[in-house]
């Protein structure tokens, strides 16, 4: 699979040194983006909230984590995702399921991975629909010069229900395939709604009490267990995309335990899925435009108009899907495959080649991008099930079929590449029952400085949404990269240097920093 299944950042900023002294505080200049979404309004933050110093980096004391060799499942998964070989260790951290019907009960074991020998740990939290946290941390560590990892270690956490942390498996294979293969051009979303309803019923039966325990609120509590197990007074961490929201919830729940945190992309704070999903559609279209420019500049196999080549491929697949022994390639799966591939900026040449091969009737390379969603094995648990359960538990938005169809019609015109898929994404939770936990709204009160990175053409966490979220966090320091892909770390030297100074030296960058493409 190599880089094809990757989503998110490819390089963690190097950490140069450990320091305990820093008095810089973030600027309070106004945010540069006007809020155009119906977001929850919070009371103005107290001035003192933004004046806290950067916490010191710590070395663990009285850690209860017992590190050892990673098992064969984890090693196989690293190979499947194409992570370079490197010394890593694994361990388990005990937490609780904490379902609404059985609060504080039922043990759950999280798998954690350590890369590097440095004494100061930095926890890595990834998107729930992307690579497991252990894979993400190992990939980031493999990109760092060895001397950096003698000072710091990266701690990847497989979030509850993902990777090797008791993965959620509740949707039958044929239902997963129906979801991924659904045609984005369909004018009536009723069939997809029926499929999603079946998925929800299957998960209710399979998960029982665990169903409503798979959410961001409890995932944040899991990180507190990780902090305690590591023997730290404060948690220093990097969040990637939706993983940043987990860290934000952690900050709201445990403000006195927050160390140095970096949010590389942050979901839109709006509680309205129509607003957030339309923002993702805009970001995806912009990312493809940048992909097309890059493709033409490299004289890639997609010709002078990659957008038209892609649209022609989708029309061709709609009339005649490419068969294969496993899943094959349809208009729906190809569209989702390209959307997934756009997130990994360094993998764009491989994505272009995969699209070209599909045009020439070889669908295997492009199909690999969606295999993590539909295939399920011990080594490679499906990512679709936990992403669907967590996402639906985190939102109360449920739309009627008439509204879904009208939105789909509008978005297919406004966003010709990915509007149909985004309308389908609105369907995914529409047939699910609503969890008791209210929609998440971050306050960020009483927190030390947090560095937030936005990317101009991000197909997963679009820049406007990240900027609106940063505007709501009193101590957030926003750095905007005018690049493309999901995440700025490692791709933008400007953003990477700012993060290096923050994590390593406690130096808070200037708020509103704009990094060139």
N, C-alpha and C positions, 0 to 999 in steps of 0.2 A: 504494500500500500504506500509506503514511503511518505512523502509530504502530501499525498493527495487527500488524506483524511484530516489534515491539519486545519485548525481554525485558531486565529489569535496570534499573539506575538511570537517572534522567533528568537529573540535575544533579550535577556535580562541585563539591565544596566549593571556594570561592574561596581563593586563596593570597595573603596580604596582603604578605608581605615575605620577604626572604632573611636568615637569621641563622645564625651558626655557634656560638652559645653557648647551651647548655642542659645542666643537670645533673640535671634531674628524672628519676626512674626510676619504673617502674610499681609499684603496690601489690602486695603478695603475699597479699592477702586470699583466702580459699578461694573456689572457683567456687560458684555458687548452684544448679547443676543436678547431680543425682546421675547418674552414668553407669549406664545401664540396657542398654547394648549390649556385646557381646563385642569389645572393642577390644584392640589390642596394648598391653601394658604396658611402658613404658620406664623406665629407671633414673631416680631423682630427679635433677633438674637441679642443677648446682652453683650456689651462691648468687651467684657472680660473673656468671653468665649473665644475670641479671635486673638487674644494676646497671650495665650499659653505658650510656653517655650516648647521647642522640639524635644521630645523625651529622649533620654539616653538609650543607646543600644546596649543590650544586656547579653551576658553569658549565662547559660542555664545554671540554676542551683537546685540540687535535689531532684533531678529529672527522674521520672519513673518509667520512661520509655526504654525498652530493651531492644536495641538495634541488632539485626542479624541479616543473614543472606536473604535476598528476595526469593520467593518461591518460583517454581517453573511457570506458573500462570502469569505472574508479573513480567518475568523475563521474556516470555513469548509475546506478551502484549507490546513490550518495548520494540521487539523485532517487527511486529506487525505494523506498528506506527512508524517504523524507520528511524527510531532514536539511536544515535551512535552509541557503541559500547563504551561504558565508563564504570568506574566503581560506584556502586550505590548500595544502600542498605534499606531494609524495610522493617516495619514494626506495626503493632496494632495499638489503637487507643480506644478505650472503652467509653461509650456514651450510652444514652438511653433513647428509645424510640419516642417516648413521651407523646403518645397519641392522645387526642382530646378525650377519648373514653377511658384511657388508662394513663393519666398524667404521671410523669416521673417514673414510669415502670417500663419493663421489657428491655433487656440489654441489647445494644447494637455495637458492633465492632467496626471501627474505621481503619482502613489501611493507609499508612503514611510511608513516604519514601524520603530518604535523605541523600542528597547529592552534594559532595564537598566535605571537607574536613574542618572548616572554620567553626569557631566556637559560638558565633552569634547567628542564630537561626532567623531566616526570613521565610514565612509561610507563603505558599503560592496557592491562590484560589482561582479556578478556571470557570469558564462558562459551563453550565450544566449540560448543554447540548453539544459541547465540544469534547476535546480530549480529556480523559480522566486527569485529576490533579497530579497524580504520581507521574504520568507520562509528560504532562506539561512541565513540571519541575525538572525532570531529567533532561528534556529537550533544551530547556533554557540553560541548564548547567553545562550541557555539552557545547554550548556556544560561547562560553566564557573562557578567558585565559586561565590556566591552572592556578596562577598565583592568587587570583581573587577568591578562589574556592578554598584556599588555605586560611582565609580570614572569616569567611562566611559559609554557611551551609543553606541550601534551599530545601525546604520541607514541603513536599507536595502532598496534598490531602485528597484522597478519593472521597468526594462528597457522599453523604448518605444516599443509598440507592443507586450509586454509580460505581464503575470500575470494580474493585474488589471489596467495596464497603457494602456488602450484602445487597447486590444490585437488584433493582426492580425488574421483574419479568412478569408482565401481566397481560400483554396484548398478543393475540395469536398471529402467527407469521403471515397468513393471508390478509389479515386486517392491516398489518403494517404496510404490506405491499400495496394494498388498495389506497392507503393514505398517500404514500409517496408517488404512486403512479397516477393519481387523480389529475385530469387534464386541466391546466390553469385557464384554458379558454372556455370551459364549460359555463354556459349562461345560467344554469340552474344548479345550485349547490346542495340540493336536497339529498342526492345520492351520497355525497361526502358526509353530510350531516348524519345520515343513517349509519354510515360506517363508523363515524366517531362515537355515535351512541353505543354501538356494539363494543367499541374499545373501552368506553367508560364502564359498561356493565361487566366486562371481563375483569377490569381492574378492581372493581368493587368486590367481586367474588374472590379474586385471587389474593388481594392485599388485606382485606377486612380492616382490622384496626390500624394497620400501617398506612392506609390510603391517605388520610388527612395529616399524617405526620411527616409527609414528604413535602416540605416547603422551606422557604428561605429563613423564616423565623427560627425554626429548629436547627437548620444548618448553621446559623450564626451561633447558637448555643453549643453546637458541636465544636466550633473553633475555641470556645472557652475551655472545653475539656482538653483540647489539644494544647492550649497555653499552659494549663495546670500541669499536664503530663510532661511538658518540656521543661518545667521548672522556671518559668518566666514570670516576672511581675507585669510585663506589658507585652502585647502581641505586635510585632512588626511584620508587615505583610504586603504583598502585591496582589491586587485583584485584576483579573482580565475580563473586560466586558461585564456580563451579568454577574460574574464573580465579585466585581467591585460592589455591587449592591449588597451582597452577603456581608462584605466587610463594613458597609455603611450601616446595616442593621446591627451588626456586632457593636459598632461604635455607639449606637443609640441605646443598646441594652447594657453595655459594659463600658461606659465612657472612661472610667478611671483605669481601664486595662489597655487602652489604645497606645501603641507605640508609634513608630514611623510607618505611615501607610501611603501607598501609591495606587491610584485608581487609573488603570489604562483603559479608558472607555468606561462609560457609566450609562445605564439605560435611562430613558426619558422618565421624569418623575410623574408624569400624568397617570392618573388612575383610569383613564379612558383608553381602551385598546385600539379604538379607531384612530386616535391621535398618534399613539406610539407606533402602530403598524404602518400608518401612512408615512411616518418619518423614516422607518426602515426601508420602505419602498423607494423613497427619494434617495436615501443613501446608497441603496443597491444600484439604482440607475446611474448615479454619479460614479460609483466604483467601476461599473462596466465601461463607462465612457473613458475613464482613465486607463482601464485595461486595454481598450481598443486603441488608444493613442500609443501606448507602450508596444502593442502588437505591431502596429503599422511601422513604428520607428525601428523595430527589430526585423522588419520584413518577414513576419511570421507566416505560417501556412494558411492563415485565414483570409489573406488577400487585402485589398485596399479598404474594404468596408467590413470589419469583423462583426459589427452589429447586424448587418444584413445577412451575413453568413450564418450567424446564430439563429436569426429568425427563420431563415430558410430551412435550417436543420430541424427546428421545432415543428414547422409545417410538414416536413417530410416524415418525421417520427409520428406525427398525429395520424397521418394516412397509413404509415407502415412502420410499426415499431421494429427495432432490431432484436431478434430473438437471441437467447443464449441459454446454456444449460442451467443457469441460476435464475437471475432476475430479469435479464434483458434490459433494454433501454426504451423508454417511452417519452412522450412529450413532457409529461409531468416529472419523471425522474431526471431527465436531462436538464430541465430548468432548475430543479433543486440542486443538481450536481454543480452546475455553473455558479449558482448563488453561493454554495459552500466553498468552491474553489476561489472565488473572488476575495474571500477573507484573508487568504494567505498570499500576501504581496510577493514574496520571494518565489512562490510557486506558479506565478502567472505563465511563464513559458511552457511549463508542463500542462497547464490548463488549456492553453491555446492548441497544443499538440493533440490533446484528448478530444477537443471539439472537432479538429480537422479529421481525426481518425473516425469519429462518429459520422461525419459527413461522408466518409468513404466506406461506411457500413461496418466499421469495427467499433462496437459500442463498449467493449470491455474497459478501456482506460477511463472513460467518463463515468461508467457505472461505479467504479471504485470509490468515487466521492460520496456516494450515498449508501454504500455498504454498511458503514457504522450505524446507520439509522435502522436498517432492516434486518441485518444478519445478527444472529445471537448464538454465542458459544460461551463456554467457560472462560476462555482466554479473551474473548471479545464480546462482552455483554452489549446488547442493543442500547443505543443512546436515545432512541425515540421514546421508550416507555417512561423513563425517569424525567426526561425533558417535558413530556406531555403532562405527567402527573404534577410535577413541581410547578410548571407554568400555570396550570389550571387552578391549583390550590392558591396561587399567589394573586389571582385576579378575581374580581366579582363580575366582570363584564360578560354578559350572555346576550347575544343578539338573535332576534327572530329571523326566520328564513327570508322574509321579504326584504328586511334591511340588509342582510348578507348579499342577496342577489343584486340589489340596487347599488350597493357599494362595489361589488365585483365589476359590474358594468362600467361604473365610473372610473375605477382604478385601472381596468384593462386598457382604457383609452388614454388615461393620463400617464400611466407607467407601462408602456407596451411590452417591456421585457419581463418585469417581475410583479406587476400589479395583480395579475391573476393569482399568483402564489401567495401574495400577501393577503388577498381576500380569503383564500383557502385557510390561511393561518388563523383568521378570525373565527372560522368555523370550528377549529379544533377543540375549543372549550365550550362551545355554545350548547352542547348536549350534556355537559357534565353538571353534576350537582355542585352547589357552591359551598366552599369550606367556611367554617366559622370565623377564621382569622380574617380581619379586615385587610383591604389593600395596603401595601407597604408605602409609607411616606417617610422619608428620611428627614430628621431635624438637624442632626449634627451639632447639637448644643453641647458646650463644654468640652469640645475636642481640641487637641493640638493641631497644628498645621497638617493638612492633607494635600498632597500633590495630585492633581487631576489632569490627565492627558486626553485631549480630543484629537480625532483624525478627520480631516475635511471630507473625505469620501470613504466612509466606513459603512460597509453593508450590514453590519450587525448592531453596533451601537453608534448611530449617526451623530455627527458633531453637534447639531443644534440641541438634541436631547441631552447629550453630555454636558453641554454648556448650561442648559437650564437646570440640570441637577446640581452642577457646581455652584450656580447662583443661589441655590437654596441652602447650601452648606456654609455656615458662617466662617469656618476656618479653611475653606478650600482655596487652593492656589491653582489657577487654570493655566495650562500651557496648551496652545493650539498648534497642531502640525498640519500644514497644508498639503498633506500627502494622501495616500490611498491604501486601503486594506484595513484589517481589523487589528488596531493597536499600533502605537508609535514607538514603543521601546525597541531599540536595536535597529529600527529602520530610519529613524530620524536622529542623526548625531546630536542635534541641538537638544531634543527632548531627553535623549539618553544621558547626555552630560549633566543636564539639570537634575535628573533622578539620581545620578551617581553622587552629585554633590549633596543632595538631600539625605539619601540613605547613609552615605559614608561619612560625611562631615557635618550633617545637621544644618546645612545651608539651605534656607528657604529661597526658592527662585522668585524672580519678580512676577507678580500676578499679571496676567494678560500677555505673557511672552508669546510671540508668534514665531513659529519655526518654519523656515522655507521648505518647499517640497523636496 
